[in-house]
Amino acid sequence: MAERQHLGQGTTTSWEKFWYILGCIYLGAAYFQKVPVKKALSEYGLVEMTSAEKFWYVVQCILFGFGYFAKVTIKKALSEVRSPAGFPTA
């Protein structure tokens, strides 16, 4: 079983770093997948998006709503997260 991680304090394994870089090289696919996740997290006040991420989110929304629809499923999952110690409940 993987070690428990906390938001903002997680680590990635060497292989996870490798596959992320490889995914970014392949037409930026990994980076573009990350953008709607960061948008959803930013709406919960957990992260702040860079100007580049904001730009690419708008571009993704223009292209058939891809960014928005990806964000919706992520927000749904986040809304179902149980509140462990350290997270506000209201």
Phi and psi in radians as a Rosetta constraint file:
Dihedral C 1 N 2 CA 2 C 2 CIRCULARHARMONIC -1.227 0.35
Dihedral N 2 CA 2 C 2 N 3 CIRCULARHARMONIC 2.654 0.35
Dihedral C 2 N 3 CA 3 C 3 CIRCULARHARMONIC -1.197 0.35
Dihedral N 3 CA 3 C 3 N 4 CIRCULARHARMONIC 2.443 0.35
Dihedral C 3 N 4 CA 4 C 4 CIRCULARHARMONIC -1.196 0.35
Dihedral N 4 CA 4 C 4 N 5 CIRCULARHARMONIC 2.354 0.35
Dihedral C 4 N 5 CA 5 C 5 CIRCULARHARMONIC -2.087 0.35
Dihedral N 5 CA 5 C 5 N 6 CIRCULARHARMONIC 2.771 0.35
Dihedral C 5 N 6 CA 6 C 6 CIRCULARHARMONIC -2.081 0.35
Dihedral N 6 CA 6 C 6 N 7 CIRCULARHARMONIC 2.579 0.35
Dihedral C 6 N 7 CA 7 C 7 CIRCULARHARMONIC -0.947 0.35
Dihedral N 7 CA 7 C 7 N 8 CIRCULARHARMONIC 2.303 0.35
Dihedral C 7 N 8 CA 8 C 8 CIRCULARHARMONIC 1.406 0.35
Dihedral N 8 CA 8 C 8 N 9 CIRCULARHARMONIC -0.116 0.35
Dihedral C 8 N 9 CA 9 C 9 CIRCULARHARMONIC -2.232 0.35
Dihedral N 9 CA 9 C 9 N 10 CIRCULARHARMONIC 0.277 0.35
Dihedral C 9 N 10 CA 10 C 10 CIRCULARHARMONIC -1.390 0.35
Dihedral N 10 CA 10 C 10 N 11 CIRCULARHARMONIC 2.889 0.35
Dihedral C 10 N 11 CA 11 C 11 CIRCULARHARMONIC -2.255 0.35
Dihedral N 11 CA 11 C 11 N 12 CIRCULARHARMONIC 2.795 0.35
Dihedral C 11 N 12 CA 12 C 12 CIRCULARHARMONIC -2.056 0.35
Dihedral N 12 CA 12 C 12 N 13 CIRCULARHARMONIC 2.580 0.35
Dihedral C 12 N 13 CA 13 C 13 CIRCULARHARMONIC -1.324 0.35
Dihedral N 13 CA 13 C 13 N 14 CIRCULARHARMONIC 2.945 0.35
Dihedral C 13 N 14 CA 14 C 14 CIRCULARHARMONIC -1.031 0.35
Dihedral N 14 CA 14 C 14 N 15 CIRCULARHARMONIC -0.711 0.35
Dihedral C 14 N 15 CA 15 C 15 CIRCULARHARMONIC -1.191 0.35
Dihedral N 15 CA 15 C 15 N 16 CIRCULARHARMONIC -0.672 0.35
Dihedral C 15 N 16 CA 16 C 16 CIRCULARHARMONIC -1.109 0.35
Dihedral N 16 CA 16 C 16 N 17 CIRCULARHARMONIC -0.716 0.35
Dihedral C 16 N 17 CA 17 C 17 CIRCULARHARMONIC -1.093 0.35
Dihedral N 17 CA 17 C 17 N 18 CIRCULARHARMONIC -0.770 0.35
Dihedral C 17 N 18 CA 18 C 18 CIRCULARHARMONIC -1.029 0.35
Dihedral N 18 CA 18 C 18 N 19 CIRCULARHARMONIC -0.866 0.35
Dihedral C 18 N 19 CA 19 C 19 CIRCULARHARMONIC -1.197 0.35
Dihedral N 19 CA 19 C 19 N 20 CIRCULARHARMONIC -0.557 0.35
Dihedral C 19 N 20 CA 20 C 20 CIRCULARHARMONIC -1.154 0.35
Dihedral N 20 CA 20 C 20 N 21 CIRCULARHARMONIC -0.829 0.35
Dihedral C 20 N 21 CA 21 C 21 CIRCULARHARMONIC -1.062 0.35
Dihedral N 21 CA 21 C 21 N 22 CIRCULARHARMONIC -0.777 0.35
Dihedral C 21 N 22 CA 22 C 22 CIRCULARHARMONIC -1.064 0.35
Dihedral N 22 CA 22 C 22 N 23 CIRCULARHARMONIC -0.712 0.35
Dihedral C 22 N 23 CA 23 C 23 CIRCULARHARMONIC -1.128 0.35
Dihedral N 23 CA 23 C 23 N 24 CIRCULARHARMONIC -0.623 0.35
Dihedral C 23 N 24 CA 24 C 24 CIRCULARHARMONIC -1.223 0.35
Dihedral N 24 CA 24 C 24 N 25 CIRCULARHARMONIC -0.635 0.35
Dihedral C 24 N 25 CA 25 C 25 CIRCULARHARMONIC -1.153 0.35
Dihedral N 25 CA 25 C 25 N 26 CIRCULARHARMONIC -0.652 0.35
Dihedral C 25 N 26 CA 26 C 26 CIRCULARHARMONIC -1.330 0.35
Dihedral N 26 CA 26 C 26 N 27 CIRCULARHARMONIC 1.410 0.35
Dihedral C 26 N 27 CA 27 C 27 CIRCULARHARMONIC 1.001 0.35
Dihedral N 27 CA 27 C 27 N 28 CIRCULARHARMONIC 0.430 0.35
Dihedral C 27 N 28 CA 28 C 28 CIRCULARHARMONIC 1.216 0.35
Dihedral N 28 CA 28 C 28 N 29 CIRCULARHARMONIC 0.324 0.35
Dihedral C 28 N 29 CA 29 C 29 CIRCULARHARMONIC -0.996 0.35
Dihedral N 29 CA 29 C 29 N 30 CIRCULARHARMONIC -0.802 0.35
Dihedral C 29 N 30 CA 30 C 30 CIRCULARHARMONIC -1.154 0.35
Dihedral N 30 CA 30 C 30 N 31 CIRCULARHARMONIC -0.718 0.35
Dihedral C 30 N 31 CA 31 C 31 CIRCULARHARMONIC -1.099 0.35
Dihedral N 31 CA 31 C 31 N 32 CIRCULARHARMONIC -0.788 0.35
Dihedral C 31 N 32 CA 32 C 32 CIRCULARHARMONIC -1.187 0.35
Dihedral N 32 CA 32 C 32 N 33 CIRCULARHARMONIC -0.461 0.35
Dihedral C 32 N 33 CA 33 C 33 CIRCULARHARMONIC -1.257 0.35
Dihedral N 33 CA 33 C 33 N 34 CIRCULARHARMONIC -0.541 0.35
Dihedral C 33 N 34 CA 34 C 34 CIRCULARHARMONIC -1.278 0.35
Dihedral N 34 CA 34 C 34 N 35 CIRCULARHARMONIC -0.516 0.35
Dihedral C 34 N 35 CA 35 C 35 CIRCULARHARMONIC -1.042 0.35
Dihedral N 35 CA 35 C 35 N 36 CIRCULARHARMONIC -0.873 0.35
Dihedral C 35 N 36 CA 36 C 36 CIRCULARHARMONIC -1.108 0.35
Dihedral N 36 CA 36 C 36 N 37 CIRCULARHARMONIC -0.535 0.35
Dihedral C 36 N 37 CA 37 C 37 CIRCULARHARMONIC -1.133 0.35
Dihedral N 37 CA 37 C 37 N 38 CIRCULARHARMONIC -0.815 0.35
Dihedral C 37 N 38 CA 38 C 38 CIRCULARHARMONIC -1.127 0.35
Dihedral N 38 CA 38 C 38 N 39 CIRCULARHARMONIC -0.592 0.35
Dihedral C 38 N 39 CA 39 C 39 CIRCULARHARMONIC -1.104 0.35
Dihedral N 39 CA 39 C 39 N 40 CIRCULARHARMONIC -0.797 0.35
Dihedral C 39 N 40 CA 40 C 40 CIRCULARHARMONIC -1.088 0.35
Dihedral N 40 CA 40 C 40 N 41 CIRCULARHARMONIC -0.785 0.35
Dihedral C 40 N 41 CA 41 C 41 CIRCULARHARMONIC -1.122 0.35
Dihedral N 41 CA 41 C 41 N 42 CIRCULARHARMONIC -0.615 0.35
Dihedral C 41 N 42 CA 42 C 42 CIRCULARHARMONIC -1.188 0.35
Dihedral N 42 CA 42 C 42 N 43 CIRCULARHARMONIC -0.560 0.35
Dihedral C 42 N 43 CA 43 C 43 CIRCULARHARMONIC -1.230 0.35
Dihedral N 43 CA 43 C 43 N 44 CIRCULARHARMONIC -0.343 0.35
Dihedral C 43 N 44 CA 44 C 44 CIRCULARHARMONIC -1.600 0.35
Dihedral N 44 CA 44 C 44 N 45 CIRCULARHARMONIC -0.039 0.35
Dihedral C 44 N 45 CA 45 C 45 CIRCULARHARMONIC 1.343 0.35
Dihedral N 45 CA 45 C 45 N 46 CIRCULARHARMONIC 0.381 0.35
Dihedral C 45 N 46 CA 46 C 46 CIRCULARHARMONIC -1.624 0.35
Dihedral N 46 CA 46 C 46 N 47 CIRCULARHARMONIC -0.444 0.35
Dihedral C 46 N 47 CA 47 C 47 CIRCULARHARMONIC -2.487 0.35
Dihedral N 47 CA 47 C 47 N 48 CIRCULARHARMONIC 2.918 0.35
Dihedral C 47 N 48 CA 48 C 48 CIRCULARHARMONIC -2.088 0.35
Dihedral N 48 CA 48 C 48 N 49 CIRCULARHARMONIC 2.298 0.35
Dihedral C 48 N 49 CA 49 C 49 CIRCULARHARMONIC -1.430 0.35
Dihedral N 49 CA 49 C 49 N 50 CIRCULARHARMONIC 2.561 0.35
Dihedral C 49 N 50 CA 50 C 50 CIRCULARHARMONIC -1.360 0.35
Dihedral N 50 CA 50 C 50 N 51 CIRCULARHARMONIC 2.910 0.35
Dihedral C 50 N 51 CA 51 C 51 CIRCULARHARMONIC -1.118 0.35
Dihedral N 51 CA 51 C 51 N 52 CIRCULARHARMONIC -0.604 0.35
Dihedral C 51 N 52 CA 52 C 52 CIRCULARHARMONIC -1.138 0.35
Dihedral N 52 CA 52 C 52 N 53 CIRCULARHARMONIC -0.738 0.35
Dihedral C 52 N 53 CA 53 C 53 CIRCULARHARMONIC -1.129 0.35
Dihedral N 53 CA 53 C 53 N 54 CIRCULARHARMONIC -0.699 0.35
Dihedral C 53 N 54 CA 54 C 54 CIRCULARHARMONIC -1.073 0.35
Dihedral N 54 CA 54 C 54 N 55 CIRCULARHARMONIC -0.762 0.35
Dihedral C 54 N 55 CA 55 C 55 CIRCULARHARMONIC -1.048 0.35
Dihedral N 55 CA 55 C 55 N 56 CIRCULARHARMONIC -0.871 0.35
Dihedral C 55 N 56 CA 56 C 56 CIRCULARHARMONIC -1.191 0.35
Dihedral N 56 CA 56 C 56 N 57 CIRCULARHARMONIC -0.494 0.35
Dihedral C 56 N 57 CA 57 C 57 CIRCULARHARMONIC -1.133 0.35
Dihedral N 57 CA 57 C 57 N 58 CIRCULARHARMONIC -0.771 0.35
Dihedral C 57 N 58 CA 58 C 58 CIRCULARHARMONIC -1.091 0.35
Dihedral N 58 CA 58 C 58 N 59 CIRCULARHARMONIC -0.750 0.35
Dihedral C 58 N 59 CA 59 C 59 CIRCULARHARMONIC -1.059 0.35
Dihedral N 59 CA 59 C 59 N 60 CIRCULARHARMONIC -0.748 0.35
Dihedral C 59 N 60 CA 60 C 60 CIRCULARHARMONIC -1.127 0.35
Dihedral N 60 CA 60 C 60 N 61 CIRCULARHARMONIC -0.619 0.35
Dihedral C 60 N 61 CA 61 C 61 CIRCULARHARMONIC -1.203 0.35
Dihedral N 61 CA 61 C 61 N 62 CIRCULARHARMONIC -0.636 0.35
Dihedral C 61 N 62 CA 62 C 62 CIRCULARHARMONIC -1.161 0.35
Dihedral N 62 CA 62 C 62 N 63 CIRCULARHARMONIC -0.645 0.35
Dihedral C 62 N 63 CA 63 C 63 CIRCULARHARMONIC -1.415 0.35
Dihedral N 63 CA 63 C 63 N 64 CIRCULARHARMONIC 1.413 0.35
Dihedral C 63 N 64 CA 64 C 64 CIRCULARHARMONIC 1.069 0.35
Dihedral N 64 CA 64 C 64 N 65 CIRCULARHARMONIC 0.394 0.35
Dihedral C 64 N 65 CA 65 C 65 CIRCULARHARMONIC 1.252 0.35
Dihedral N 65 CA 65 C 65 N 66 CIRCULARHARMONIC 0.274 0.35
Dihedral C 65 N 66 CA 66 C 66 CIRCULARHARMONIC -0.916 0.35
Dihedral N 66 CA 66 C 66 N 67 CIRCULARHARMONIC -0.853 0.35
Dihedral C 66 N 67 CA 67 C 67 CIRCULARHARMONIC -1.081 0.35
Dihedral N 67 CA 67 C 67 N 68 CIRCULARHARMONIC -0.764 0.35
Dihedral C 67 N 68 CA 68 C 68 CIRCULARHARMONIC -1.138 0.35
Dihedral N 68 CA 68 C 68 N 69 CIRCULARHARMONIC -0.832 0.35
Dihedral C 68 N 69 CA 69 C 69 CIRCULARHARMONIC -1.157 0.35
Dihedral N 69 CA 69 C 69 N 70 CIRCULARHARMONIC -0.586 0.35
Dihedral C 69 N 70 CA 70 C 70 CIRCULARHARMONIC -1.164 0.35
Dihedral N 70 CA 70 C 70 N 71 CIRCULARHARMONIC -0.706 0.35
Dihedral C 70 N 71 CA 71 C 71 CIRCULARHARMONIC -1.126 0.35
Dihedral N 71 CA 71 C 71 N 72 CIRCULARHARMONIC -0.672 0.35
Dihedral C 71 N 72 CA 72 C 72 CIRCULARHARMONIC -1.020 0.35
Dihedral N 72 CA 72 C 72 N 73 CIRCULARHARMONIC -0.801 0.35
Dihedral C 72 N 73 CA 73 C 73 CIRCULARHARMONIC -1.178 0.35
Dihedral N 73 CA 73 C 73 N 74 CIRCULARHARMONIC -0.603 0.35
Dihedral C 73 N 74 CA 74 C 74 CIRCULARHARMONIC -1.197 0.35
Dihedral N 74 CA 74 C 74 N 75 CIRCULARHARMONIC -0.761 0.35
Dihedral C 74 N 75 CA 75 C 75 CIRCULARHARMONIC -1.087 0.35
Dihedral N 75 CA 75 C 75 N 76 CIRCULARHARMONIC -0.633 0.35
Dihedral C 75 N 76 CA 76 C 76 CIRCULARHARMONIC -1.075 0.35
Dihedral N 76 CA 76 C 76 N 77 CIRCULARHARMONIC -0.792 0.35
Dihedral C 76 N 77 CA 77 C 77 CIRCULARHARMONIC -1.109 0.35
Dihedral N 77 CA 77 C 77 N 78 CIRCULARHARMONIC -0.732 0.35
Dihedral C 77 N 78 CA 78 C 78 CIRCULARHARMONIC -1.141 0.35
Dihedral N 78 CA 78 C 78 N 79 CIRCULARHARMONIC -0.572 0.35
Dihedral C 78 N 79 CA 79 C 79 CIRCULARHARMONIC -1.199 0.35
Dihedral N 79 CA 79 C 79 N 80 CIRCULARHARMONIC -0.314 0.35
Dihedral C 79 N 80 CA 80 C 80 CIRCULARHARMONIC -1.693 0.35
Dihedral N 80 CA 80 C 80 N 81 CIRCULARHARMONIC 0.042 0.35
Dihedral C 80 N 81 CA 81 C 81 CIRCULARHARMONIC -1.245 0.35
Dihedral N 81 CA 81 C 81 N 82 CIRCULARHARMONIC 2.277 0.35
Dihedral C 81 N 82 CA 82 C 82 CIRCULARHARMONIC -1.253 0.35
Dihedral N 82 CA 82 C 82 N 83 CIRCULARHARMONIC 2.621 0.35
Dihedral C 82 N 83 CA 83 C 83 CIRCULARHARMONIC -1.537 0.35
Dihedral N 83 CA 83 C 83 N 84 CIRCULARHARMONIC 1.692 0.35
Dihedral C 83 N 84 CA 84 C 84 CIRCULARHARMONIC -1.319 0.35
Dihedral N 84 CA 84 C 84 N 85 CIRCULARHARMONIC 2.991 0.35
Dihedral C 84 N 85 CA 85 C 85 CIRCULARHARMONIC -0.970 0.35
Dihedral N 85 CA 85 C 85 N 86 CIRCULARHARMONIC 2.368 0.35
Dihedral C 85 N 86 CA 86 C 86 CIRCULARHARMONIC 1.749 0.35
Dihedral N 86 CA 86 C 86 N 87 CIRCULARHARMONIC -0.214 0.35
Dihedral C 86 N 87 CA 87 C 87 CIRCULARHARMONIC -1.820 0.35
Dihedral N 87 CA 87 C 87 N 88 CIRCULARHARMONIC 2.375 0.35
Dihedral C 87 N 88 CA 88 C 88 CIRCULARHARMONIC -1.190 0.35
Dihedral N 88 CA 88 C 88 N 89 CIRCULARHARMONIC 2.516 0.35
Dihedral C 88 N 89 CA 89 C 89 CIRCULARHARMONIC -1.704 0.35
Dihedral N 89 CA 89 C 89 N 90 CIRCULARHARMONIC -0.267 0.35
